[in-house]
Amino acid sequence: MKHEVAVLVSQESQSQALVAILSQGPYSPCEVDSMGAVSQYMDGRDKGVLIIDLDSEQVTNAALRELKKKHPLTIIALSAEHLHPKLEESLRHHIYACLGKPADPDELLYMLRSVFT
């Protein structure tokens, strides 16, 4: 059984790399292009998993708070930065895990296994 995973990242090359990693496991990647598209993707779903790039300008505490309030979503974040002071609330309350960029395939697949088991 393939588990669907939404992917919201800004760079095309990074998106392709994530799709390749997810395709190695029992996952079906679904690329979304905005926070609004994530909400549409989640409509009618019991639960979901989102991989999101924290270095993107569109990611804010308010946006993640609203997304989590509306949908049962597990968020796995990716970032090249070690600290995100403006996203402290999200890192504490809304994000399941934050992984470094570029994504390590073993680490990402391990996190996804923990979400889906």
N, C-alpha and C positions, 0 to 999 in steps of 0.2 A: 504494500500500500504506500503510495506516494503522499507525503505531507506537503501541503502548499506553504510557501514562505514568500512574503512580500519583500521586495528589495527596493529601497529608495536611496540611491547614491547619485552624486553629481557628475562624476567623471565616467564617460563611456567605457574606458579601459578597465576601470575598477568594477563596473557593473558586469562586464564580460567575464572578468576573473571570478567574481562571486557566483555567477550563473554556472561557470565550469566547476567550481568547488561543490556547489549544491547538487549538481547533476551526478556527482560521484556517489552520493548517498541516496537514501530513499526520500528525496525532496524534489518538489516541483517548484522552481522559482517563478515568481510573477513580478515583473518589473513594473513599478509605479513611478510617476514622474513628479508628484507633488503630495503635500500633506492632505489636500482635498481628495486626491485619488486614493489615498490610503483609507480614508473614511468610506468612500464608495466601494472599495475592495472588501471592506469589513461588513458592509450591509448584508444581512441575511446569514452571516456566519456565526457559529457558536463561539469560536475562539480563533485567534490568529497569531502569527509570528511575523514581526517586522524587523528587518535588518536595515539600519539607517546610518547615514554618514553625519556625525555630529559636527563636522567641520563645515557643513553646508550652512548658508545664511538663513535658510528657512526654518531651522530648528530653534525653537524657543521653549522656555518652561511652560508658558501659557498654551502653546500648540500641543505639546506632549500631554499636559494635564487634561486638556479637553478631549484629546484622542483616547486617553485611558479612561476618562469618565464615561464616554459614549460606547466604548467597545472593550470586550475582554481580550486584550492584546498583550503579548509578551514582546518586549522590545530588546533587541540586541544591537548595541551601538558600536560603530567603528570610528576611530579617531587617530590622527597623527599626533595630536597634542596630548600632553600628560595631564594638564589641568584645564578645566572648563568652569571657572568661577561663576560665569553667568548661567550655567546650567546645573548649579549645585542641587537645587530642588529636584530636578529630573533625575539626576544621578542617584540621589538618595531614595526617591519614592517611585519613580516610573520606569526606570531602566533596569532590566534583569542583569545584563552584563555589558561591559565596555571593553572591546578588544582593540588592539593596535592595528594600524594600517601600515602596509598592506595586510590583509587578513591571512592568518596562518590557517591552512586547510584543516589540520588536525585539531586545533583549538576551536575553530568554528563548528566543525562537525561534532565535537565533544559537547559543546554548549547546546547544540540543537538536539542531540540525543537526550540530554538532561531535561529539555523542555518537553519532548514528546513521549517520555516514559513515565 
